Amino acid sequence: MREYLDHYQDYAYVGGEFHKRVERVRAQLAQLMGANADEVTFTKNTSEGLSMVANGLSWNNGDNVIMATAEFPANVYPWQALRARGVQIRTVLEEDGRIPLERIIETIDSRTRVVTISSVQYASGFRTDLATLGEYCASKGVFLCVDAIQSLGVFPIDVKAMKIDFLSADGHKWLCAPEGSGIFYVRKEIQGYLRPTTIGWASMKDPHSFVRGHKYQFEFADSAKRYDSGSYNLMGILALGAAIEMIQEIGIENISQRILQLTDRLVAGLRARGCRVVSSRQPGEGSGIVAFRCDEHDLDEIRRHLQDEHRIVISVRCGRLRASPHFYNTEQEIDQLLEALPKG
């Protein structure tokens, strides 16, 4: 980011060749999620990608979409807006901090077009078994759309093996990139079914055709670039690429193992202090998010106390405290959090 800013401060738009680096970052993203480079493009945020799926598919009156009740609003409102077009929204309830896979599967019927789910739920930390869900959706001809912002950069995601059709995320969470560096994946075989909802010069197969005597050739790019509209957030994309390089150098498996070790330590300490852990810690369901309650205390007051007095930052989400340690946190910091919490 600093290299980019320094260059444009001194040379404006002359030289630098930063646009060429965009394709390198696209390839890095594809490798990170097991995709091909022509299936990946950039967005402003997770919401934009999810909205492009909801608004880009063709819908018939009576079609339905399945989601969980505990989803972040980015994965709720674009689908709720489809009710005006006769689309039914079916919700699966959270049960003790979990979204049971069998409840999703039994809700799918012949009119289900899309199952949209977070890879990790923001308020509970529940991690979805995407491989099993993807296999079932594919067998029923149902699209699987994934909000991956709470897992990309922490746990391995292979969109091919998991049979994911659409994936949207932003780099500013676990990938450690800046806000505004969004990520959007569309499986190659179904790009023709997803109509671009925002169309610009960068959506075209030959985006620079206008240079040749105002020749306008309306033909969508034969790749995920068809979902672009115009100029990229170059500074954000360059920083995203640097963040991915850091993640890949450390190794996703090493990161996920480290985070689970830290959250296991946190969960054990919370239970010892009498706090109620909401997050599932069943094999394959734990994540980097630990949601818990201290029922006899004001949660907002706890959050303010931790931040103002101890410089420990956690969140309050859906009546729960949420701690989200990353690989760079230490055991000592986990213990400091536990010691600063009230008992019970």
Rosetta blueprint (number, residue, H / E / L):
1 M L
2 R H
3 E H
4 Y H
5 L H
6 D H
7 H H
8 Y H
9 Q H
10 D H
11 Y H
12 A L
13 Y L
14 V L
15 G L
16 G L
17 E L
18 F H
19 H H
20 K H
21 R H
22 V H
23 E H
24 R H
25 V H
26 R H
27 A H
28 Q H
29 L H
30 A H
31 Q H
32 L H
33 M H
34 G L
35 A L
36 N L
37 A H
38 D H
39 E H
40 V E
41 T E
42 F E
43 T E
44 K L
45 N L
46 T H
47 S H
48 E H
49 G H
50 L H
51 S H
52 M H
53 V H
54 A H
55 N H
56 G H
57 L L
58 S L
59 W L
60 N L
61 N L
62 G L
63 D L
64 N E
65 V E
66 I E
67 M E
68 A E
69 T L
70 A L
71 E L
72 F L
73 P H
74 A H
75 N H
76 V L
77 Y H
78 P H
79 W H
80 Q H
81 A H
82 L H
83 R H
84 A H
85 R H
86 G L
87 V L
88 Q E
89 I E
90 R E
91 T E
92 V E
93 L L
94 E L
95 E E
96 D L
97 G L
98 R E
99 I L
100 P L
101 L H
102 E H
103 R H
104 I H
105 I H
106 E H
107 T H
108 I L
109 D L
110 S L
111 R L
112 T E
113 R E
114 V E
115 V E
116 T E
117 I E
118 S E
119 S L
120 V E
121 Q L
122 Y L
123 A L
124 S L
125 G L
126 F L
127 R E
128 T L
129 D L
130 L H
131 A H
132 T H
133 L H
134 G H
135 E H
136 Y H
137 C H
138 A H
139 S H
140 K H
141 G L
142 V L
143 F E
144 L E
145 C E
146 V E
147 D E
148 A L
149 I L
150 Q L
151 S L
152 L L
153 G L
154 V L
155 F L
156 P L
157 I L
158 D L
159 V L
160 K L
161 A L
162 M L
163 K L
164 I L
165 D L
166 F E
167 L E
168 S E
169 A E
170 D E
171 G L
172 H L
173 K L
174 W L
175 L L
176 C L
177 A L
178 P L
179 E L
180 G L
181 S L
182 G E
183 I E
184 F E
185 Y E
186 V E
187 R L
188 K H
189 E H
190 I H
191 Q H
192 G H
193 Y H
194 L L
195 R L
196 P L
197 T L
198 T L
199 I L
200 G L
201 W H
202 A H
203 S H
204 M E
205 K L
206 D L
207 P L
208 H L
209 S H
210 F H
211 V H
212 R L
213 G L
214 H L
215 K L
216 Y L
217 Q L
218 F L
219 E L
220 F E
221 A L
222 D L
223 S L
224 A H
225 K H
226 R H
227 Y H
228 D L
229 S L
230 G L
231 S L
232 Y L
233 N L
234 L H
235 M H
236 G H
237 I H
238 L H
239 A H
240 L H
241 G H
242 A H
243 A H
244 I H
245 E H
246 M H
247 I H
248 Q H
249 E H
250 I H
251 G L
252 I H
253 E H
254 N H
255 I H
256 S H
257 Q H
258 R H
259 I H
260 L H
261 Q H
262 L H
263 T H
264 D H
265 R H
266 L H
267 V H
268 A H
269 G H
270 L H
271 R H
272 A H
273 R L
274 G L
275 C L
276 R E
277 V E
278 V L
279 S L
280 S L
281 R L
282 Q L
283 P L
284 G L
285 E L
286 G L
287 S L
288 G L
289 I L
290 V E
291 A E
292 F E
293 R E
294 C L
295 D L
296 E L
297 H L
298 D L
299 L H
300 D H
301 E H
302 I H
303 R H
304 R H
305 H H
306 L H
307 Q H
308 D H
309 E H
310 H H
311 R L
312 I L
313 V L
314 I L
315 S E
316 V E
317 R E
318 C L
319 G L
320 R E
321 L E
322 R E
323 A E
324 S L
325 P L
326 H L
327 F L
328 Y L
329 N L
330 T L
331 E H
332 Q H
333 E H
334 I H
335 D H
336 Q H
337 L H
338 L H
339 E H
340 A H
341 L L
342 P L
343 K L
344 G L
